[in-house]
Amino acid sequence: MPATAPPAGLSGWFNPATAPFIPLPEIAVDPDSGTTVGILPVWLQTDEHHDVRQIIAPDLLHSQYFGYGLHARAFAYPSADLQWSVVAGIKERVEREFDAEYQSGRLRDERWSINGSLIYDRDGTPRFFGIGNESPATDETDYINQQQLVQAQVGLNLSRAWQLQYTGREQVVDVLPGTLARIASIETRFGRILGVGTNDLLLNRLAVIYDTRDDLTVPTHGMECVAYGGLASRRGILNDSLYSEAGIDGRAFWPIAPGTVLAAHMALRYLPSTHNVPFWALSSIGGDRSDIGGEQALRGFGAGRFYDRDSFATSVELRKTVASFDAVSTTVDLELAPFVDLGRVFARASTFPVEQLHQVYGLGFRGVARPFVVGYVDIGFGSEGVAAFTGLNYPF
């Protein structure tokens, strides 16, 4: 029987296997950012093995809080060892962003690995509820977070598994009065809490990393263990620090059946010394991301829901491939991922970190275009209701 010709004209645009791009609806519901809807056309460039090598993904959207906006996005994956991306966006009111990322030496085959970040972000939706593990929802405030960040990470690869990594970060953060209707601005409830206004921070961190994951983007087995310590100061290096930090971060992945991976994460962060630390530099849990040495995921709450000196967080999720389909010369796997997040913040190092934990139960929906791309929708249920998040890459 002769092969069927691909659909011609506009009808071919609605078939993922033949469309020149993937016309994705953009629907985001975030506990802080509200509802955003739009259209996201995605152009994929693949190689002879049908692996994605480049993504172009502009969008046109409408934000509940800030009106119409648009983004330009370019993601490039020249090889498994090298990646870069550029994202720029603007909305009618308040929000602007620019994010450039560069990674080389990802496979650790050479002596050095280098990551670089250049970020400008003006975000009008962050919330602050006060300090402590029991900060009440009724104390909700908002503010504009305007930050400029330059970061470099240099890793000395002792072997494929062992790395000694230095992180240098220069960050300037402006915490400005909020603009959201019916939500109090931060200064009206918390006055001149440390961190309001302009603060600059220079972070120097050293980490020892043991990593046996089979893949950095879509791992199916192995683990990553990180032990780190650092100093952050207002300016310069040899002066009284704003704070010292020490922590551990572990991620492990076990294939328990074909197409099924059990993934687990744990992070513990302490600030042994603090000197007038801005609230946004404290340990925090909330949102959909787990960053080493930074905010930890608690997907039933908005980003930065709980702040204090120290933090503990852990997550477990079961990633199960349930379907696959062809889209623009590559294959996309659909995953379901039921998950559990637990976490808390605390003020004293003597506190037992696994007591009085906030609990979140949820379900994730992921689209995976191997070997470099993961898109997700995660819906979590916590003590304050339901939260939904969308974005790229796994939460950990």
PyMOL commands that set and color helices and strands:
alter all, ss='L'
color gray80, all
select helices_A, chain A and resi 9-14+137-139+186-190+279-281
alter helices_A, ss='H'
color red, helices_A
select strands_A, chain A and resi 22-30+34-46+52-56+59-63+67-79+82-91+96-104+112-123+127-128+141-157+162-177+184-185+197-211+222-233+243-257+260-274+283-285+306-308+310-327+330-346+358-369+373-382+385-392
alter strands_A, ss='S'
color yellow, strands_A
deselect
rebuild
show_as cartoon
